[in-house]
């Protein structure tokens, strides 16, 4: 972390972790597309592998392009350092593998990103790790779920795809009281809207694929730590397992993060307008967006976040058949998973991203069959509203069965 006075986040997304290249003066961080790095002599090689010399030795173990992105995201989140990962799930799994062992128990948000939950239930359970999934917006339920063996409280806020907002300071107090580490998936908010480490979390994970990169052209992940010793433990496991980041990935995300403040401001403004418009439309049965006064945690979101974000979920009148007709009738919004890009994306979580969860678990987490998730992009809001309007009209038209003559 720099000792210089902190600039505003919209400035730091452009400059944090990045400097003109010392060798050439290049303003854009170069892509150090190399697998290995030469040593001046054997002593330097030995010093680098012992840790006495911090220089690079092998790209799986560290690369200057990746290091620039790690420094940038660590600065934005207020962490002591960060670790770039090949994907968001590589980041999640590095956290799980580094910090959990046989007999460990995890308490996690019930409406967690599908693979983050499924891998705990189906894979880590094979090695003696157990997990309890609860509505983390209810601190009493979080407290009740904690056990003597609880090693981790894993929170996603806002949650995917229900947009539930969890009191991060309250959860951090509970985790500390039980000797557990608190991990927050901050993908939906990004560090521009929410900084969990400042609210007591120990670790933050990101799918950089989403808002931080913002251009739907790369997958990547990041882990940010508050404590250097915890970061060192994670680095050892992460580098050994090999799910580290490629320098070209890192360069693409460095290019993307520079416009994060601009993109997010536009997408969030669009989302606020769309959420209010949907809530007033009788063809829509319900809307969940932290920027609406009707959101159950609206007041908390207003205090905890710098803005409500650019993702919302809603139900179409007529249930799943109408929701299916709706998403298939959109002409501008793209039917695809993921979020955070400049283009608007729509998906049906119950049959797509969260299809691996049993129906009872999905519904208990609020992932209903009529739920449509809209990740709002940077298009003109008038065009988006027109597209939503025509698709809702189609959705309300119930096809008549064809009778044989």
LONUBA-331473 format. One record per residue (C-alpha): residue number from 1; residue in one letter; x, y, z. Coordinates in Angstrom, 1 decimal. Last residue first. Layout:
{i NUM aa a px X py Y pz Z}
...
//
This chain:
{i 405 aa x px -59.3 py -30.2 pz -38.0}
{i 404 aa x px -56.5 py -30.5 pz -35.4}
{i 403 aa x px -56.5 py -28.0 pz -32.6}
{i 402 aa x px -53.5 py -25.6 pz -32.1}
{i 401 aa x px -53.2 py -24.6 pz -28.4}
{i 400 aa x px -53.5 py -20.9 pz -27.8}
{i 399 aa x px -50.3 py -19.1 pz -26.9}
{i 398 aa x px -50.6 py -16.9 pz -23.7}
{i 397 aa x px -49.7 py -13.3 pz -24.5}
{i 396 aa x px -48.5 py -11.8 pz -21.3}
{i 395 aa x px -44.9 py -12.5 pz -22.2}
{i 394 aa x px -45.2 py -10.8 pz -25.5}
{i 393 aa x px -46.2 py -7.6 pz -23.8}
{i 392 aa x px -43.4 py -8.0 pz -21.3}
{i 391 aa x px -40.9 py -8.4 pz -24.2}
{i 390 aa x px -42.2 py -5.1 pz -25.9}
{i 389 aa x px -41.8 py -3.2 pz -22.7}
{i 388 aa x px -38.4 py -4.6 pz -21.8}
{i 387 aa x px -37.0 py -3.6 pz -25.2}
{i 386 aa x px -38.5 py -0.1 pz -25.0}
{i 385 aa x px -37.0 py 0.3 pz -21.5}
{i 384 aa x px -33.6 py -0.7 pz -22.7}
{i 383 aa x px -33.7 py 1.7 pz -25.7}
{i 382 aa x px -34.7 py 4.6 pz -23.4}
{i 381 aa x px -32.0 py 3.7 pz -20.9}
{i 380 aa x px -29.3 py 4.2 pz -23.6}
{i 379 aa x px -26.9 py 1.3 pz -23.3}
{i 378 aa x px -24.5 py 1.0 pz -20.4}
{i 377 aa x px -25.4 py -2.4 pz -19.0}
{i 376 aa x px -28.0 py -3.8 pz -16.6}
{i 375 aa x px -27.6 py -7.3 pz -15.3}
{i 374 aa x px -31.2 py -8.5 pz -15.3}
{i 373 aa x px -32.0 py -11.7 pz -13.3}
{i 372 aa x px -35.4 py -13.2 pz -13.9}
{i 371 aa x px -37.1 py -15.0 pz -11.0}
{i 370 aa x px -40.3 py -16.9 pz -11.9}
{i 369 aa x px -38.9 py -20.3 pz -10.9}
{i 368 aa x px -38.0 py -18.9 pz -7.5}
{i 367 aa x px -34.5 py -18.5 pz -6.1}
{i 366 aa x px -35.5 py -17.3 pz -2.6}
{i 365 aa x px -32.9 py -19.4 pz -0.8}
{i 364 aa x px -35.6 py -21.8 pz 0.4}
{i 363 aa x px -36.7 py -22.0 pz -3.2}
{i 362 aa x px -33.3 py -23.1 pz -4.4}
{i 361 aa x px -32.8 py -25.6 pz -1.6}
{i 360 aa x px -36.2 py -27.2 pz -2.2}
{i 359 aa x px -35.5 py -27.3 pz -6.0}
{i 358 aa x px -32.2 py -29.1 pz -5.6}
{i 357 aa x px -29.2 py -26.9 pz -6.5}
{i 356 aa x px -27.6 py -27.7 pz -9.9}
{i 355 aa x px -29.9 py -25.4 pz -11.8}
{i 354 aa x px -28.4 py -22.4 pz -10.0}
{i 353 aa x px -26.7 py -20.7 pz -13.0}
{i 352 aa x px -29.2 py -21.9 pz -15.5}
{i 351 aa x px -32.7 py -23.3 pz -14.9}
{i 350 aa x px -33.4 py -21.5 pz -11.5}
{i 349 aa x px -31.1 py -18.6 pz -12.5}
{i 348 aa x px -33.1 py -17.4 pz -15.6}
{i 347 aa x px -30.8 py -15.0 pz -17.5}
{i 346 aa x px -30.6 py -11.5 pz -18.8}
{i 345 aa x px -27.6 py -9.5 pz -20.0}
{i 344 aa x px -27.2 py -5.8 pz -20.7}
{i 343 aa x px -24.0 py -4.8 pz -22.5}
{i 342 aa x px -21.2 py -2.9 pz -20.9}
{i 341 aa x px -20.2 py -5.9 pz -18.9}
{i 340 aa x px -21.0 py -6.5 pz -15.2}
{i 339 aa x px -22.9 py -9.7 pz -15.5}
{i 338 aa x px -22.6 py -13.4 pz -16.3}
{i 337 aa x px -25.1 py -15.7 pz -18.0}
{i 336 aa x px -26.6 py -15.0 pz -21.4}
{i 335 aa x px -29.8 py -14.0 pz -23.1}
{i 334 aa x px -28.7 py -10.6 pz -24.5}
{i 333 aa x px -30.7 py -7.4 pz -23.9}
{i 332 aa x px -31.5 py -5.7 pz -27.2}
{i 331 aa x px -34.2 py -8.0 pz -28.8}
{i 330 aa x px -35.9 py -9.5 pz -25.7}
{i 329 aa x px -38.5 py -12.1 pz -26.7}
{i 328 aa x px -36.8 py -15.2 pz -25.3}
{i 327 aa x px -36.4 py -13.6 pz -21.9}
{i 326 aa x px -40.1 py -12.7 pz -21.7}
{i 325 aa x px -41.5 py -16.0 pz -23.1}
{i 324 aa x px -39.5 py -17.8 pz -20.4}
{i 323 aa x px -40.7 py -15.5 pz -17.7}
{i 322 aa x px -44.3 py -16.0 pz -18.9}
{i 321 aa x px -44.0 py -19.8 pz -18.6}
{i 320 aa x px -42.2 py -19.4 pz -15.3}
{i 319 aa x px -44.8 py -17.4 pz -13.5}
{i 318 aa x px -47.7 py -15.6 pz -15.1}
{i 317 aa x px -46.8 py -12.1 pz -14.0}
{i 316 aa x px -43.0 py -11.7 pz -14.5}
{i 315 aa x px -40.8 py -11.8 pz -11.4}
{i 314 aa x px -37.9 py -9.5 pz -10.7}
{i 313 aa x px -34.2 py -9.4 pz -10.2}
{i 312 aa x px -31.7 py -6.5 pz -10.3}
{i 311 aa x px -28.1 py -5.9 pz -11.1}
{i 310 aa x px -26.4 py -2.5 pz -11.6}
{i 309 aa x px -25.3 py -1.5 pz -8.1}
{i 308 aa x px -27.1 py 0.0 pz -5.1}
{i 307 aa x px -24.7 py 2.8 pz -4.5}
{i 306 aa x px -22.0 py 3.8 pz -2.0}
{i 305 aa x px -22.8 py 0.7 pz 0.1}
{i 304 aa x px -23.2 py 0.1 pz 3.8}
{i 303 aa x px -25.5 py 2.9 pz 4.8}
{i 302 aa x px -27.9 py 2.9 pz 1.8}
{i 301 aa x px -27.7 py -0.8 pz 1.7}
{i 300 aa x px -28.8 py -1.0 pz 5.3}
{i 299 aa x px -31.8 py 1.3 pz 4.6}
{i 298 aa x px -32.8 py -0.7 pz 1.6}
{i 297 aa x px -32.6 py -4.0 pz 3.3}
{i 296 aa x px -36.1 py -5.3 pz 2.6}
{i 295 aa x px -36.2 py -3.6 pz -0.8}
{i 294 aa x px -39.3 py -1.5 pz -1.1}
{i 293 aa x px -37.4 py 1.8 pz -0.9}
{i 292 aa x px -35.8 py 0.8 pz -4.2}
{i 291 aa x px -32.0 py 1.1 pz -4.6}
{i 290 aa x px -31.3 py -2.3 pz -3.2}
{i 289 aa x px -33.2 py -3.9 pz -6.2}
{i 288 aa x px -35.7 py -6.7 pz -5.9}
{i 287 aa x px -38.8 py -6.4 pz -8.0}
{i 286 aa x px -42.2 py -8.2 pz -7.8}
{i 285 aa x px -45.2 py -9.3 pz -9.9}
{i 284 aa x px -44.3 py -7.5 pz -13.2}
{i 283 aa x px -47.1 py -7.1 pz -15.8}
{i 282 aa x px -48.7 py -4.5 pz -13.5}
{i 281 aa x px -45.7 py -2.1 pz -14.2}
{i 280 aa x px -44.8 py 0.3 pz -11.4}
{i 279 aa x px -42.0 py -1.9 pz -10.0}
{i 278 aa x px -40.6 py -2.4 pz -13.5}
{i 277 aa x px -40.2 py 1.4 pz -14.1}
{i 276 aa x px -38.6 py 1.8 pz -10.7}
{i 275 aa x px -36.1 py -1.0 pz -11.4}
{i 274 aa x px -35.4 py 0.3 pz -14.9}
{i 273 aa x px -34.6 py 3.8 pz -13.7}
{i 272 aa x px -32.3 py 2.5 pz -10.9}
{i 271 aa x px -30.7 py 0.0 pz -13.3}
{i 270 aa x px -29.9 py 2.7 pz -15.9}
{i 269 aa x px -28.3 py 4.9 pz -13.2}
{i 268 aa x px -26.3 py 1.9 pz -12.0}
{i 267 aa x px -25.1 py 1.1 pz -15.6}
{i 266 aa x px -23.9 py 4.7 pz -16.2}
{i 265 aa x px -22.1 py 5.0 pz -12.9}
{i 264 aa x px -20.7 py 1.5 pz -13.2}
{i 263 aa x px -19.2 py 2.2 pz -16.6}
{i 262 aa x px -17.6 py 5.5 pz -15.7}
{i 261 aa x px -16.1 py 4.3 pz -12.4}
{i 260 aa x px -14.9 py 1.0 pz -13.9}
{i 259 aa x px -13.2 py 2.7 pz -16.9}
{i 258 aa x px -9.6 py 2.0 pz -15.8}
{i 257 aa x px -10.7 py -1.5 pz -14.6}
{i 256 aa x px -11.0 py -2.8 pz -18.1}
{i 255 aa x px -7.4 py -2.1 pz -19.3}
{i 254 aa x px -6.0 py -3.7 pz -16.1}
{i 253 aa x px -8.4 py -6.6 pz -16.7}
{i 252 aa x px -7.0 py -7.1 pz -20.2}
{i 251 aa x px -3.5 py -6.9 pz -18.9}
{i 250 aa x px -4.1 py -9.5 pz -16.1}
{i 249 aa x px -5.6 py -12.0 pz -18.6}
{i 248 aa x px -2.5 py -11.5 pz -20.8}
{i 247 aa x px -0.3 py -12.1 pz -17.8}
{i 246 aa x px -2.0 py -15.4 pz -16.9}
{i 245 aa x px -3.5 py -15.7 pz -13.4}
{i 244 aa x px -2.9 py -18.5 pz -10.9}
{i 243 aa x px -4.8 py -21.7 pz -10.4}
{i 242 aa x px -1.5 py -23.6 pz -9.9}
{i 241 aa x px -2.1 py -25.6 pz -6.7}
{i 240 aa x px 1.3 py -24.6 pz -5.4}
{i 239 aa x px 0.8 py -20.9 pz -6.2}
{i 238 aa x px -2.6 py -20.8 pz -4.4}
{i 237 aa x px -1.5 py -22.8 pz -1.4}
{i 236 aa x px 1.6 py -20.6 pz -0.7}
{i 235 aa x px -0.2 py -17.4 pz -1.6}
{i 234 aa x px -3.1 py -18.2 pz 0.8}
{i 233 aa x px -0.8 py -18.7 pz 3.8}
{i 232 aa x px 1.1 py -15.5 pz 2.9}
{i 231 aa x px -2.1 py -13.6 pz 2.6}
{i 230 aa x px -3.2 py -14.7 pz 6.1}
{i 229 aa x px 0.1 py -13.6 pz 7.5}
{i 228 aa x px -0.2 py -10.2 pz 5.7}
{i 227 aa x px -3.6 py -9.5 pz 7.2}
{i 226 aa x px -6.4 py -7.7 pz 5.3}
{i 225 aa x px -6.5 py -10.0 pz 2.3}
{i 224 aa x px -7.7 py -9.7 pz -1.3}
{i 223 aa x px -8.4 py -12.7 pz -3.5}
{i 222 aa x px -8.9 py -12.2 pz -7.2}
{i 221 aa x px -10.5 py -13.9 pz -10.1}
{i 220 aa x px -10.4 py -14.0 pz -13.9}
{i 219 aa x px -12.4 py -14.6 pz -17.0}
{i 218 aa x px -11.9 py -12.4 pz -20.1}
{i 217 aa x px -13.9 py -10.8 pz -22.9}
{i 216 aa x px -17.2 py -9.7 pz -21.3}
{i 215 aa x px -16.1 py -6.0 pz -21.2}
{i 214 aa x px -16.4 py -5.0 pz -17.6}
{i 213 aa x px -13.1 py -6.1 pz -16.1}
{i 212 aa x px -14.0 py -4.9 pz -12.6}
{i 211 aa x px -17.7 py -5.4 pz -13.2}
{i 210 aa x px -17.7 py -9.1 pz -14.0}
{i 209 aa x px -14.9 py -11.3 pz -15.1}
{i 208 aa x px -13.0 py -10.0 pz -12.0}
{i 207 aa x px -14.9 py -12.7 pz -10.1}
{i 206 aa x px -13.9 py -11.3 pz -6.8}
{i 205 aa x px -13.0 py -12.5 pz -3.3}
{i 204 aa x px -12.6 py -10.5 pz -0.2}
{i 203 aa x px -10.8 py -11.7 pz 3.0}
{i 202 aa x px -10.7 py -10.8 pz 6.7}
{i 201 aa x px -14.0 py -8.9 pz 6.9}
{i 200 aa x px -14.4 py -6.2 pz 9.5}
{i 199 aa x px -16.3 py -3.4 pz 7.7}
{i 198 aa x px -13.1 py -1.8 pz 6.2}
{i 197 aa x px -12.3 py -5.2 pz 4.7}
{i 196 aa x px -15.8 py -5.3 pz 3.2}
{i 195 aa x px -15.3 py -2.3 pz 0.9}
{i 194 aa x px -18.5 py -1.6 pz -1.0}
{i 193 aa x px -19.6 py 0.6 pz -4.0}
{i 192 aa x px -16.3 py 1.2 pz -5.8}
{i 191 aa x px -14.8 py -2.0 pz -4.4}
{i 190 aa x px -17.1 py -4.0 pz -6.7}
{i 189 aa x px -20.8 py -4.4 pz -5.6}
{i 188 aa x px -21.8 py -7.6 pz -7.3}
{i 187 aa x px -18.4 py -9.2 pz -7.1}
{i 186 aa x px -17.8 py -8.6 pz -3.3}
{i 185 aa x px -17.8 py -12.2 pz -2.2}
{i 184 aa x px -17.0 py -11.7 pz 1.5}
{i 183 aa x px -14.9 py -14.0 pz 3.7}
{i 182 aa x px -15.0 py -13.9 pz 7.5}
{i 181 aa x px -12.6 py -16.0 pz 9.5}
{i 180 aa x px -13.8 py -17.8 pz 12.5}
{i 179 aa x px -12.8 py -17.5 pz 16.1}
{i 178 aa x px -16.4 py -17.5 pz 17.3}
{i 177 aa x px -16.6 py -13.9 pz 18.6}
{i 176 aa x px -14.7 py -12.8 pz 15.5}
{i 175 aa x px -17.2 py -14.4 pz 13.2}
{i 174 aa x px -20.2 py -12.8 pz 15.0}
{i 173 aa x px -18.6 py -9.4 pz 15.0}
{i 172 aa x px -17.8 py -9.7 pz 11.2}
{i 171 aa x px -21.4 py -10.7 pz 10.6}
{i 170 aa x px -22.7 py -7.5 pz 12.2}
{i 169 aa x px -20.2 py -5.4 pz 10.3}
{i 168 aa x px -21.2 py -7.1 pz 7.0}
{i 167 aa x px -25.0 py -6.5 pz 7.5}
{i 166 aa x px -26.2 py -8.6 pz 4.6}
{i 165 aa x px -28.0 py -7.3 pz 1.5}
{i 164 aa x px -30.3 py -9.7 pz -0.5}
{i 163 aa x px -30.0 py -9.2 pz -4.3}
{i 162 aa x px -31.8 py -12.5 pz -4.9}
{i 161 aa x px -29.4 py -13.7 pz -7.7}
{i 160 aa x px -26.7 py -13.7 pz -6.4}
{i 159 aa x px -26.4 py -12.0 pz -3.1}
{i 158 aa x px -25.6 py -8.4 pz -2.5}
{i 157 aa x px -23.7 py -9.4 pz -0.5}
{i 156 aa x px -22.1 py -12.8 pz -0.6}
{i 155 aa x px -21.0 py -14.0 pz 2.8}
{i 154 aa x px -18.7 py -16.9 pz 3.9}
{i 153 aa x px -18.3 py -17.3 pz 7.6}
{i 152 aa x px -15.3 py -19.6 pz 8.1}
{i 151 aa x px -13.8 py -21.9 pz 10.7}
{i 150 aa x px -16.9 py -23.2 pz 12.4}
{i 149 aa x px -15.8 py -26.2 pz 14.6}
{i 148 aa x px -17.3 py -24.9 pz 17.8}
{i 147 aa x px -20.5 py -24.2 pz 15.9}
{i 146 aa x px -22.2 py -21.1 pz 14.3}
{i 145 aa x px -25.6 py -21.6 pz 12.8}
{i 144 aa x px -27.5 py -19.8 pz 15.7}
{i 143 aa x px -25.3 py -16.7 pz 15.2}
{i 142 aa x px -26.1 py -16.5 pz 11.5}
{i 141 aa x px -29.8 py -17.1 pz 12.1}
{i 140 aa x px -29.8 py -14.3 pz 14.7}
{i 139 aa x px -28.0 py -12.1 pz 12.2}
{i 138 aa x px -30.8 py -12.4 pz 9.7}
{i 137 aa x px -29.5 py -11.0 pz 6.4}
{i 136 aa x px -27.3 py -14.1 pz 6.4}
{i 135 aa x px -30.2 py -16.3 pz 5.3}
{i 134 aa x px -28.6 py -19.6 pz 6.1}
{i 133 aa x px -26.4 py -22.3 pz 4.4}
{i 132 aa x px -24.7 py -24.7 pz 6.8}
{i 131 aa x px -21.5 py -26.3 pz 5.6}
{i 130 aa x px -19.5 py -29.4 pz 6.4}
{i 129 aa x px -15.9 py -30.2 pz 5.5}
{i 128 aa x px -14.9 py -33.9 pz 6.0}
{i 127 aa x px -13.0 py -34.5 pz 2.8}
{i 126 aa x px -15.9 py -35.7 pz 0.7}
{i 125 aa x px -17.9 py -32.7 pz 2.0}
{i 124 aa x px -15.4 py -30.6 pz 0.1}
{i 123 aa x px -16.8 py -31.9 pz -3.2}
{i 122 aa x px -20.6 py -32.0 pz -3.3}
{i 121 aa x px -21.8 py -29.5 pz -0.7}
{i 120 aa x px -18.8 py -27.1 pz -0.7}
{i 119 aa x px -18.5 py -27.3 pz -4.5}
{i 118 aa x px -22.2 py -26.6 pz -4.9}
{i 117 aa x px -22.2 py -23.5 pz -2.9}
{i 116 aa x px -19.5 py -21.6 pz -4.8}
{i 115 aa x px -20.8 py -23.2 pz -8.0}
{i 114 aa x px -24.3 py -21.7 pz -7.5}
{i 113 aa x px -23.3 py -18.1 pz -6.3}
{i 112 aa x px -24.6 py -18.0 pz -2.8}
{i 111 aa x px -28.3 py -17.6 pz -2.0}
{i 110 aa x px -28.0 py -19.5 pz 1.3}
{i 109 aa x px -25.2 py -17.2 pz 2.5}
{i 108 aa x px -22.5 py -19.3 pz 4.3}
{i 107 aa x px -21.6 py -20.9 pz 7.6}
{i 106 aa x px -18.6 py -23.2 pz 7.1}
{i 105 aa x px -17.5 py -26.1 pz 9.3}
{i 104 aa x px -14.1 py -27.7 pz 9.6}
{i 103 aa x px -13.8 py -31.4 pz 10.6}
{i 102 aa x px -11.3 py -32.2 pz 7.8}
{i 101 aa x px -9.7 py -29.0 pz 6.6}
{i 100 aa x px -10.5 py -25.5 pz 5.5}
{i 99 aa x px -8.3 py -22.4 pz 5.2}
{i 98 aa x px -6.1 py -22.9 pz 2.2}
{i 97 aa x px -8.4 py -25.2 pz 0.3}
{i 96 aa x px -11.5 py -23.0 pz 0.7}
{i 95 aa x px -9.7 py -19.8 pz -0.1}
{i 94 aa x px -7.9 py -21.3 pz -3.2}
{i 93 aa x px -11.3 py -22.7 pz -4.2}
{i 92 aa x px -12.9 py -19.3 pz -4.2}
{i 91 aa x px -10.1 py -17.7 pz -6.2}
{i 90 aa x px -10.1 py -20.6 pz -8.8}
{i 89 aa x px -13.9 py -20.1 pz -8.9}
{i 88 aa x px -13.4 py -16.5 pz -10.0}
{i 87 aa x px -11.1 py -17.6 pz -12.7}
{i 86 aa x px -7.3 py -17.8 pz -13.4}
{i 85 aa x px -6.5 py -16.2 pz -10.1}
{i 84 aa x px -4.7 py -13.0 pz -9.0}
{i 83 aa x px -3.6 py -12.8 pz -5.4}
{i 82 aa x px -4.0 py -9.6 pz -3.4}
{i 81 aa x px -2.1 py -7.4 pz -0.9}
{i 80 aa x px -2.5 py -5.6 pz 2.4}
{i 79 aa x px -6.1 py -4.7 pz 1.6}
{i 78 aa x px -7.9 py -1.4 pz 1.2}
{i 77 aa x px -10.3 py -2.8 pz -1.5}
{i 76 aa x px -9.1 py -0.3 pz -4.2}
{i 75 aa x px -5.5 py -0.7 pz -3.2}
{i 74 aa x px -5.6 py -4.5 pz -3.2}
{i 73 aa x px -7.3 py -4.3 pz -6.6}
{i 72 aa x px -4.5 py -2.1 pz -8.1}
{i 71 aa x px -1.6 py -4.0 pz -6.4}
{i 70 aa x px -3.0 py -7.3 pz -7.8}
{i 69 aa x px -3.3 py -5.8 pz -11.2}
{i 68 aa x px 0.3 py -4.6 pz -11.2}
{i 67 aa x px 1.5 py -8.0 pz -9.8}
{i 66 aa x px -0.2 py -9.8 pz -12.7}
{i 65 aa x px 1.7 py -7.7 pz -15.2}
{i 64 aa x px 5.0 py -8.2 pz -13.2}
{i 63 aa x px 4.6 py -12.0 pz -12.9}
{i 62 aa x px 4.6 py -14.2 pz -9.8}
{i 61 aa x px 4.8 py -17.8 pz -8.8}
{i 60 aa x px 3.0 py -19.3 pz -11.9}
{i 59 aa x px 5.1 py -16.8 pz -13.9}
{i 58 aa x px 8.5 py -18.2 pz -12.8}
{i 57 aa x px 11.4 py -16.4 pz -11.1}
{i 56 aa x px 10.3 py -12.8 pz -10.4}
{i 55 aa x px 12.2 py -10.5 pz -8.0}
{i 54 aa x px 11.4 py -10.3 pz -4.3}
{i 53 aa x px 15.0 py -11.1 pz -3.3}
{i 52 aa x px 15.3 py -12.6 pz 0.2}
{i 51 aa x px 12.4 py -14.9 pz -0.6}
{i 50 aa x px 14.4 py -18.1 pz -0.6}
{i 49 aa x px 13.6 py -18.7 pz -4.2}
{i 48 aa x px 14.7 py -15.3 pz -5.2}
{i 47 aa x px 17.9 py -15.4 pz -3.2}
{i 46 aa x px 18.9 py -18.7 pz -4.7}
{i 45 aa x px 18.4 py -17.3 pz -8.2}
{i 44 aa x px 20.4 py -14.2 pz -7.3}
{i 43 aa x px 23.2 py -16.3 pz -5.9}
{i 42 aa x px 23.2 py -18.4 pz -9.1}
{i 41 aa x px 23.9 py -15.4 pz -11.3}
{i 40 aa x px 22.1 py -12.7 pz -13.2}
{i 39 aa x px 18.9 py -14.6 pz -13.0}
{i 38 aa x px 16.6 py -15.1 pz -16.1}
{i 37 aa x px 12.8 py -15.1 pz -15.7}
{i 36 aa x px 10.4 py -17.9 pz -16.7}
{i 35 aa x px 7.0 py -18.4 pz -18.4}
{i 34 aa x px 7.0 py -15.2 pz -20.4}
{i 33 aa x px 4.3 py -12.9 pz -21.7}
{i 32 aa x px 5.2 py -9.8 pz -19.6}
{i 31 aa x px 2.3 py -7.8 pz -21.0}
{i 30 aa x px 3.5 py -4.2 pz -20.5}
{i 29 aa x px 1.7 py -1.8 pz -18.2}
{i 28 aa x px 0.4 py 1.1 pz -20.4}
{i 27 aa x px 2.5 py 4.2 pz -19.9}
{i 26 aa x px 5.5 py 2.7 pz -21.5}
{i 25 aa x px 8.6 py 4.5 pz -20.2}
{i 24 aa x px 10.9 py 1.9 pz -21.7}
{i 23 aa x px 12.8 py 0.2 pz -18.9}
{i 22 aa x px 11.0 py 1.6 pz -15.8}
{i 21 aa x px 7.6 py 1.1 pz -17.3}
{i 20 aa x px 5.3 py 4.0 pz -16.4}
{i 19 aa x px 3.5 py 3.2 pz -13.2}
{i 18 aa x px 0.5 py 1.1 pz -12.3}
{i 17 aa x px -0.6 py -0.3 pz -8.9}
{i 16 aa x px -3.4 py 2.3 pz -8.5}
{i 15 aa x px -3.6 py 4.7 pz -11.5}
{i 14 aa x px -6.9 py 4.4 pz -13.3}
{i 13 aa x px -9.0 py 2.7 pz -10.7}
{i 12 aa x px -7.4 py 5.1 pz -8.2}
{i 11 aa x px -8.9 py 8.2 pz -9.8}
{i 10 aa x px -12.5 py 7.0 pz -9.5}
{i 9 aa x px -11.6 py 5.8 pz -6.0}
{i 8 aa x px -10.7 py 9.2 pz -4.8}
{i 7 aa x px -7.1 py 9.8 pz -3.8}
{i 6 aa x px -5.5 py 8.4 pz -0.7}
{i 5 aa x px -2.6 py 10.4 pz 0.7}
{i 4 aa x px 0.7 py 8.8 pz -0.3}
{i 3 aa x px 2.0 py 6.0 pz 1.9}
{i 2 aa x px 1.3 py 3.5 pz -0.8}
{i 1 aa x px 0.0 py 0.0 pz 0.0}
//
